[in-house]
């Protein structure tokens, strides 16, 4: 999926392998994509569950990032 910011034309791609990047890099993946709410939630869940939450959380990464861009007003191209 590719999203475009209608204000400046900047494009950002959400890979179908987003789950792999989230699994490898944890909350840093969401921070890199600018989804700070889920970066903080993921960090806290990881600390509370001793990292077990990161065996489930990454499988929702693609939809989390895509929904974030949609809420920000970006258009899917």
C-alpha positions, -999 to +999 in steps of 0.1 A: +000+000+000+012+035-008-002+066+008+002+102-004+000+133+017-024+156-002-008+187+012+028+181-001+026+150-023+050+130+000+045+093-004+049+066+022+047+028+016+033+003+040+049-031+031+030-064+033+061-074+053+054-048+080+049-076+105+085-088+099+099-053+106+078-049+137+088-083+149+125-075+144+126-040+156+096-039+180+084-005+191+111+012+170+093+003+138+062+022+149+084+052+160+101+052+126+067+053+109+056+081+131+029+061+149+039+072+184+008+060+201+014+024+192+052+028+198+045+038+234+017+012+238+040-015+224+069-005+246+047-006+277+031-039+268+066-053+261+078-043+295+047-055+313+046-089+295+083-095+295+083-092+257+056-118+250+033-092+235+057-088+206+049-123+195+013-111+187+015-073+182+035-073+149+008-092+130-014-061+133+014-037+122+003-032+086-033-023+095-021-001+124+001+019+102-024+021+073-051+033+096-028+059+111-022+074+077-059+073+068-067+091+100-041+117+092-059+125+059-034+107+036-049+092+004-042+057-007-028+056-043 
